[in-house]
């Protein structure tokens, strides 16, 4: 791990009308680590991710990527920096095959004519490098794949584009036991390959099996960052349900919460 | 835990029978059997249907199997096929274009008006045709923009177009009466007949297209799945295309009974030319890939950075342009544009052709060649029944029944596919 975090967010706030979705949130991910982002419904996880992905622009606060302050105003900006988001409801086209999905929107082509050979070779290599071995043919349509295989394709697609930070939104929400294991192994491998990974999950079992650190959000504030090896599920659950903000806007020291 | 422990076999994944397919001649049998079991029939049912229809008419209708009728049939098919090509693109997006029948009428009207001698705005035939097709693409641009940017359902937008363009044609022709098309080049789109030799050369070139495309993939994409074509299936397909191409030219070259000249009509070449161009566009280019993607999952396409509105607008422009070309061919058949133009069943024939050809109404599935096969079947059926002096009413009934049968068969096939996870 390097000293400068891959992504460092300080004092990020975002409100929708009168609803304060995020207030003064601090968050960081280092290269080569899986940072879990947990919190109850409405804690602000999705909003934070959308600020990172460029879908929302924050009202205030700074985002530093590889040490440099950046403004992420669109998903294209995020992609340019090397940030890829894998959404919960998988953005795959069922009628297209694995290769076509991996290159969706970024097809290899010369003068608009598709270069199928390059795409097929590279897809095979990417899947192999991630040890995704259950997919029999890269020319199967995605409709024929199981939930775990589809999630693997979605993750592999995010990784293929020289990305540095991969955001996974509930990657195991709809999967069975064996498929969940398969996807979690893939998530760990991303970290081992030196990428920064943000894992959003409701499932603390998944989180404790993959993450190196855990950030807990509660009511739009950061209530704690835990080292996985030095904490228990109990402590994280407490933070999620009744956590005390580590920093409250305008107040320098923590004074507790009223909830 | 090591990686090997975790990434075990994915137990809930459907077992794919892919590996059971052997190589060589047995592979053809395996593949055919697999496709039959899993409901992946491709264009086979429609080809079988076509053969049955042709044999039926060969035995019952005395003048069906004449070369003159055959040359007529090519002209009738070409117009319908041109419209159906556009329908394929629109259906691939999961949209519909109900205006094409009257957009074809507008194309014919513009061409007829622009070639009119002494009108003060007479243009050479070829220029007039280009302007007409551009005008029809412009109509597509207008309708497509309302669908893509405003978000009005295409059914409603093009239903509006259906009425509006019908009204424009009615107003113009009621005032002007029938407009005769005298320009040689415009009429040639239907009635120009190639010499025997030219016909054979065209048949040879058409026969070579498929093997050349496979050869190209084998050279440029060596070692990939797409380049891996079963040699027997390849030979069978190549022979199928060649026999059809040379067979068509052979029959057309003997149509000297009534016509001054015999030979392959230009309309046939136009039909095949656009089949090749539009298939290339759909299957070999980024644009085509994006059309399939938007039809399969528009939200996924948008997130992947595809400009979805742009794709929608372009597809409606293609639909307008192909309708315009079809309209010109129909007008050239009768050398005029009259109040009875376009034929009332043109729109539904074109949509039926695409659907019979296996294009899904829900987007993302289907091929351009399906439109040609569907158009050939419908035209043969209607032409054959005509030569049997069957009334128009019954021709509609039969066409409708065939459409229903084809879609029912397709629905069963899809159910089989879903069950086998393909």
Contacts between the chains, C-beta under 8 A, distances in Angstrom:
chain1	res1	chain2	res2	distance
A	75	B	303	7.4
A	75	B	305	7.3
A	76	B	305	6.9
A	79	B	305	7.5
A	87	B	303	7.2
A	90	B	300	7.8
A	91	B	297	7.4
A	91	B	299	6.8
A	91	B	300	4.0
A	91	B	303	4.4
A	91	B	304	6.5
A	92	B	297	7.0
A	92	B	300	5.8
A	93	B	292	7.4
A	93	B	293	5.0
A	93	B	296	3.7
A	93	B	297	4.5
A	93	B	300	5.2
A	93	B	301	6.9
A	93	B	364	7.2
A	94	B	296	5.8
A	94	B	297	6.6
A	94	B	364	7.6
A	95	B	292	6.3
A	95	B	295	7.2
A	95	B	296	3.7
A	95	B	297	7.9
A	95	B	364	3.8
A	95	B	365	5.8
A	96	B	289	7.9
A	96	B	292	6.3
A	96	B	293	6.3
A	96	B	296	5.9
A	100	B	289	6.5
A	100	B	292	7.8
A	100	B	293	7.7
A	104	B	293	5.8
A	104	B	300	7.0
A	104	B	301	7.0
A	104	B	304	4.1
A	104	B	306	7.3
A	105	B	290	7.7
A	105	B	293	7.7
A	105	B	301	7.1
A	105	B	304	3.3
A	105	B	305	4.0
A	105	B	306	4.8
A	106	B	304	7.5
A	106	B	305	7.0
A	107	B	286	4.8
A	107	B	289	5.8
A	109	B	285	7.5
A	109	B	286	5.1
A	112	B	285	5.1
A	112	B	286	5.2
A	112	B	287	6.6
A	113	B	284	5.7
A	113	B	285	5.8
A	114	B	284	5.7
A	114	B	285	6.3
A	114	B	286	6.3
A	114	B	289	6.4
A	116	B	217	7.5
A	116	B	221	5.6
A	116	B	224	6.9
A	116	B	226	5.4
A	117	B	220	5.7
A	117	B	221	3.5
A	117	B	222	7.4
A	117	B	224	5.4
A	117	B	226	7.9
A	117	B	227	7.6
A	120	B	221	7.0
A	120	B	224	4.4
A	120	B	225	6.5
A	120	B	226	6.6
A	121	B	223	7.9
A	121	B	224	6.8
A	131	B	3	5.5
A	131	B	7	5.5
A	132	B	7	7.7
A	133	B	7	6.2
A	134	B	7	7.4
A	134	B	9	6.6
A	134	B	10	4.1
A	134	B	13	6.2
A	136	B	16	5.7
A	136	B	18	6.0
A	136	B	19	7.2
A	137	B	16	7.8
A	137	B	18	6.1
A	137	B	225	6.2
A	138	B	225	6.7
A	139	B	225	4.3
A	139	B	226	6.7
A	140	B	16	7.0
A	140	B	18	7.7
A	141	B	422	7.5
A	143	B	421	7.6
A	143	B	422	7.7
A	144	B	14	6.6
A	144	B	16	6.6
A	144	B	421	4.9
A	144	B	422	5.7
A	145	B	13	7.0
A	146	B	10	5.6
A	146	B	12	5.3
A	146	B	13	3.7
A	146	B	14	6.9
A	147	B	12	7.6
A	148	B	10	5.5
A	148	B	12	7.6
A	148	B	13	7.4
A	149	B	10	6.2
A	149	B	13	6.0
A	176	B	12	5.5
A	178	B	8	6.9
A	178	B	10	6.5
A	178	B	11	5.0
A	178	B	12	6.7
A	179	B	10	6.3
A	179	B	12	6.5
A	181	B	6	5.5
A	181	B	8	7.8
A	182	B	6	6.8
A	182	B	7	5.8
A	182	B	8	7.7
A	182	B	10	6.2
A	184	B	6	7.5
A	185	B	3	6.4
A	185	B	6	3.6
A	185	B	7	5.5
A	189	B	3	7.1
